[in-house]
Amino acid sequence: MGCILFVNLEGRISGAEKGLLQLTRQLRDEYILKAACPCRHGRSGLCEELQSVGVEVFNLPDAPRHSYRSVKSVSYFIRTCFCTLVIVFKVRPEIIHANNFRSALVTMPAVLLTRKRLVVHARDLMGFKLLARLLGLLCYKIIAISGCIKEFIIKQGVNPDKIRVVYNGTQVPGKTSFLQSPNRVDKGTFVFAQIGQLVPWKNNIAFVKAATQAASTLSEARFYLIGEDIFGRNHKYQDELQQYIRHCSAVERFSIIGWQNNLKELWKQIDCLVHTAGKEPFGRIIIEAMAHRVPVIAVDSCGPGEIIEHDSTGILVPTGSPEEICRAMIRIKSDSKLASRLACAAYKKVLRFFTAEKAAEQVKEIYRELKLREKEMVGVKCVLY
């Protein structure tokens, strides 16, 4: 068994952290797993969840509340680089696996000083050209969670041979999970939901506007906004969004629900997921909805455009305009046969391409290739000497 050290800068659980947790669950029987992340977030934080699946966790400094790009973050990165270096010397992993580009940044001193092999998960569409090029030189492989991200990284100047696309995976629930919840207040309603962080790039306001427009046509429709600004860097935006809902004409149709680490019961109450982000790197919540046979409406760009086939496994709208989203919502609610067909086809696609097992197997293949390459290099050195 080889030792893998995962590094993640956030202690709270969002999409990237869900990906890390799913990967550790799949790898724990074949590898010795360690992790470095902040550990002061209490109940249901990433540290606790990792420990619950048998991963030994080492503490990193808490992530800053302000932007990572801020000058204030320089001291944070210096401290975190040092902590990571100490952890690497202590753990002596065979592979360091950074869970995103920012996490990879703090591993760079350790990689340079210890010559440990680095694998980086690329989960974001962020313009760190210099960082991307440095990581392209230092790491063994960059795992892009979509073809969209791969193309973006190549444009940053990274060698395409260093990049492997591995789509996120999800756990597929059992058949009983599809049954309508007995706790549902009104079984005659049709629930549209948006799930995710309440941050500007998710374009949550488009969902609220589209829902307000649809409410006048769809008398049985209800709207769930599930999520919050979990990292605490967009309080003003979250407050403005909630204020907008309180003053909209369909306010009585909205339910604002906070961040949920476990959506198992909520999926039984949702009839359609509406995803409005225009630059979504992948869209984990989309494949989760598909796995629960919930039809999806999403903007046709980046990750969602790769996951969904329009009118086959979901509905894609050309842009995130409220009018287009509203028309798609009315279409789904008005045509139950369409909604059922999309949901069934989407479920089958998840089974083929987006399971947690499939994603983990592809990551394991990268690990195996790395070990094989190391053995070949050792053999070459022996021949030379």
C-alpha positions, 0 to 999 in steps of 0.5 A: 500500500502506498501513502497518499497525502491529500491537501485542501485549504478549506475546512468547510465542505463544498463541491471540491471537498465532496469530490475529495471525500468521495475519492477517499471512500473509494481509495481507502482499501488500496492506499494509506490515506492522509490529509492536510486541511483546516480542522477547526470547523466543528461538526460536519467539517471536512476534517471530521468527515475525513476522519470518519472514513479512516483518513488521518488528518493534519491541521493547516491554518484556517483559510482567510475570509478575504480573497485569496488574491488579496495582499493580506493573504501573503502571510497566510500562504507563507504559514501554510506552505511551512505547515505543509512542508512539515507535514510532508516531512512527517508523513513521507507520502509517495504522492501528494494530491492537491485538491485544487490549484490553490492547494497545490500552491502551498505544496510547491516548497515541499515538492521542490525540497523532497522531490515527492510526486505531485498530482493536482486536481483542477476544479476551477476556471481561474486565471492563474497563468504563472501558477498554472505554468509552474505547476505544469512543470512541477507536477506529474499530472493535472486532473481536469474535471471537465474538457472545458477546464482542460482547454482553459489550462492549455491556454494558460501555457500547460503541456496538454500531455500533463492533463487528464480529464476525469469527470467527477462521480457521484454515489448512485442511490438505491431504488427506494431513494426515488420514492416521494418523501412522506414528509412532503407538505403538499404532494400536489406541488411541483418544486423547482430548486437551485442548489449551491453556493450563494455567490455572484458567479452562480447567477442565483438571481437569474433563478429568482427572476425566472421563478417569479416570472414562472409563478404567474403561469404555474400555480402549483409551482414552489421554489427552493433556494438551497445553499449559502455563502459557506466560505463567508466571502460574499455576505453582501451578495447573499443579503441582497439576494435574500432581500430581493426574494422578500420583495418579489411578487412570488415571495410566498412561493419561495423557501430559502434553505441553508447549506445541506451536506446531505440532500438525501431527503430533499431530493425526494421533494424536488421535481426539477433542478435549475442550474443558472451558472454561466461559467460552471467548471463541471456542475457536481449538483447536476449529476447528483440530480441526474442520479436521483432521477430529477430532470435538470435545466442548465445553461449551455456552457462549460461543464453542464454543456458536457454533461447534458445532451439537450432534450435527451438528458436534460434541457440546456438554455443558450444563456442564463437569461431569466426569460429563457430559464422561465420558458424551460421551467414551464416546459418541464412542468407542463409536459410530465412525459418529457420530464420523465423521459429526461430523468430516466435518460439522465439516470442511465447516463450517470451509470455509464459515465459519472459514478464515484467508482468510475472516477476513482478508477481513473485516478487510480490509473494515474497513480499506477502510471506514476509508480510504473514510471518511477520504476522505469526511471530507477531501472534506467539509473541502474543501467547507467551506473 
